[in-house]
Amino acid sequence: MKTAVIVFPGSNCDRDAQVALRHASGHEPAMVWHKDGTIPADTDLVMVPGGFSYGDYLRCGAVAANSPVISQLHAHAERGGYILGVCNGFQILCETGLLPGALMRNLSLDFVCKPQKLKIETTNSAFTSAYGGAAEVTIPIAHHDGNYVADNATLDQLESEGRVAFRYVGNPNGSARDIAGVISKNGRVLGMMPHPERAIGGHEGGTDGVAMFESLMAAA
């Protein structure tokens, strides 16, 4: 499986993403600079990492969503490639329209950083199939703007189409219907606030992120 990581000014989880993808695929991911880099045409999975792209000016992810590389990201999605957006990456995917909804300030107005228990809502996806019978996992979170919002019609559609991937157990940020991650209509784009790339080796406090990358390797 060939992978790539998009790097923006202010990204701070790009190296974590690089390590996770290298570990999962056995290959070195392409590190694509947002302004003048190119997503290789044969890439299977693009990861949009967490951080504070452009210092979170305007809205989180809003400036990054207008970066030159975004047209390539849309093209990758249109040809059937997989995209995983984590934390700031989730915010960017919503700002680009690749996923519905938006991420707003945490209801508490506090930055939250802790291991977070999640309920797995579906294993019928390219991102979650390897979780098998697991009902819950623990994945780290670290965000100030993780409150997922969408209108009721969009939320109902996500629910009815099985596109809610994860829900929070004990909602840390006020997200609508406890949603922690959503999948695109074609099933090839996932955005989530928790960081699976920070739960792959045990030294971070767990390995519950491994199955996500195993799922993607199997799908590809």
C-alpha positions in Angstrom: 0.0 0.0 0.0 1.4 3.4 -1.0 0.7 6.3 1.4 1.2 10.0 1.7 1.0 12.6 4.5 0.1 16.2 3.7 2.2 18.7 5.7 0.9 22.2 6.4 2.7 25.0 8.3 1.7 24.3 11.9 1.2 20.6 11.4 2.6 18.8 14.5 1.3 15.2 14.1 2.8 14.7 10.6 5.7 12.7 12.0 3.4 10.5 14.1 1.4 9.9 11.0 4.6 9.0 9.1 5.6 6.5 11.7 2.2 4.9 11.9 1.9 4.5 8.1 5.5 3.2 7.8 4.8 0.6 10.6 1.5 -0.5 9.0 2.5 -0.6 5.3 6.2 -1.5 5.5 6.9 1.4 3.1 8.0 5.0 3.6 5.0 7.4 3.1 5.5 10.4 0.8 5.6 13.6 2.8 3.8 16.2 0.7 4.3 19.9 1.4 1.0 21.7 1.0 2.2 24.4 -1.3 4.5 22.8 -3.9 4.3 19.1 -3.2 2.5 16.5 -5.3 0.4 13.5 -4.2 1.9 10.6 -6.2 -0.7 9.3 -8.7 -0.5 5.7 -7.4 -1.1 6.7 -3.8 -3.7 4.5 -2.0 -4.1 6.4 1.2 -3.6 10.1 2.0 -3.4 11.1 5.7 -4.2 14.7 6.7 -2.6 15.0 10.1 -3.4 16.9 13.3 -1.8 20.1 14.5 -2.6 23.8 14.1 -2.4 24.5 10.4 -1.8 28.2 9.8 -2.0 28.7 13.5 -5.8 28.0 13.4 -6.4 31.6 12.1 -10.0 32.3 11.0 -11.5 28.9 11.7 -9.6 25.7 12.3 -8.7 24.3 9.0 -10.2 27.1 6.9 -7.0 28.5 5.5 -5.5 25.1 4.9 -8.6 24.1 3.0 -7.6 26.7 0.4 -4.0 25.4 0.0 -2.8 24.4 -3.5 -2.6 20.7 -2.5 -6.3 20.6 -1.8 -7.2 20.2 -5.5 -5.0 17.1 -5.6 -6.7 15.8 -2.5 -10.1 16.2 -4.2 -8.7 14.4 -7.3 -7.4 11.6 -5.1 -10.9 11.2 -3.6 -12.6 11.3 -7.0 -10.4 8.5 -8.3 -11.4 6.3 -5.4 -8.4 6.8 -3.0 -8.7 6.6 0.7 -8.3 9.7 3.0 -7.9 9.7 6.7 -8.1 13.1 8.4 -7.3 13.2 12.1 -8.0 16.2 14.5 -7.0 19.2 12.5 -7.2 16.9 9.4 -10.8 16.3 10.2 -11.4 20.0 10.5 -9.7 20.5 7.1 -11.8 17.8 5.4 -15.0 19.4 6.7 -13.8 22.8 5.4 -13.1 21.4 2.0 -16.5 19.8 1.7 -15.1 16.3 1.6 -17.0 15.6 4.8 -20.2 17.2 6.1 -20.5 19.3 9.2 -18.0 21.4 11.0 -15.8 21.4 14.2 -16.5 24.1 16.7 -15.0 25.2 20.0 -15.3 22.6 22.8 -18.4 23.2 24.8 -16.3 23.7 28.0 -14.0 26.2 26.2 -11.1 24.2 27.5 -8.4 22.3 25.6 -8.9 18.6 26.3 -5.9 16.1 26.2 -6.4 12.6 27.6 -7.0 9.0 26.6 -10.6 8.8 25.4 -12.9 5.8 25.4 -14.8 5.4 22.1 -17.7 3.2 21.0 -17.2 1.6 17.7 -20.4 2.2 15.7 -19.6 0.2 12.6 -17.0 -2.4 11.5 -18.5 -2.3 8.0 -16.0 0.1 6.7 -12.5 0.2 5.2 -11.3 2.0 8.3 -12.8 -0.2 11.1 -13.2 -3.8 9.7 -10.2 -5.1 11.7 -11.9 -4.1 15.0 -14.0 -7.2 14.7 -16.1 -7.7 17.8 -14.5 -4.9 19.9 -17.3 -2.7 21.3 -15.0 0.0 22.7 -11.5 1.3 22.3 -9.3 3.9 23.9 -7.7 6.5 21.6 -6.0 9.7 22.7 -7.6 13.1 22.1 -5.9 16.5 22.1 -8.1 19.4 20.8 -9.7 22.7 21.5 -12.2 22.7 18.6 -13.5 19.2 18.5 -17.3 19.9 18.9 -18.8 18.3 15.8 -21.9 20.1 14.6 -24.3 19.6 11.7 -28.0 20.2 11.0 -30.4 17.6 12.0 -31.0 16.4 8.5 -27.3 15.8 8.0 -27.0 14.0 11.3 -30.0 11.8 10.5 -28.5 11.0 7.1 -25.2 10.0 8.7 -27.0 7.8 11.2 -29.3 6.1 8.6 -26.5 5.4 6.2 -24.2 4.0 8.9 -21.6 6.7 8.4 -20.9 7.4 12.1 -17.7 5.5 12.7 -17.1 6.3 16.4 -18.9 7.9 19.3 -17.5 9.3 22.5 -18.2 7.5 25.8 -18.6 10.4 28.1 -18.6 13.3 25.6 -15.5 15.5 26.2 -16.4 18.4 23.8 -20.2 18.6 23.3 -20.2 17.0 19.9 -23.7 16.4 18.4 -24.9 12.9 19.2 -21.5 12.1 20.8 -20.0 11.8 17.3 -16.2 11.3 17.2 -15.7 10.3 13.6 -17.7 10.3 10.3 -17.3 8.6 7.0 -18.0 10.0 3.5 -20.9 8.8 1.4 -18.6 6.7 -0.8 -17.0 5.1 2.3 -13.4 6.2 1.4 -12.9 9.2 3.6 -12.9 9.2 7.4 -12.5 12.2 9.6 -12.1 11.8 13.4 -10.9 13.9 16.3 -9.1 11.1 18.3 -5.6 10.2 17.2 -5.2 6.5 16.2 -1.6 7.2 15.1 -0.8 7.9 18.8 -2.0 4.4 19.8 0.1 2.0 17.7 3.0 0.9 19.8 2.1 0.6 23.5 4.6 3.2 24.7 1.9 5.9 24.2 -0.4 3.9 26.6 -2.2 1.6 24.2 -2.4 -0.1 20.8 -6.1 0.5 19.9 -5.1 2.5 16.9 -3.4 -0.4 15.2 -6.6 -2.0 13.9 -7.5 1.1 11.9 -4.3 0.9 9.9 -4.7 -2.9 9.6 -8.2 -2.3 8.2 -6.9 0.1 5.6 -4.1 -2.3 4.6 -6.7 -5.0 4.0 -9.0 -2.7 2.1 -6.2 -1.7 -0.3 
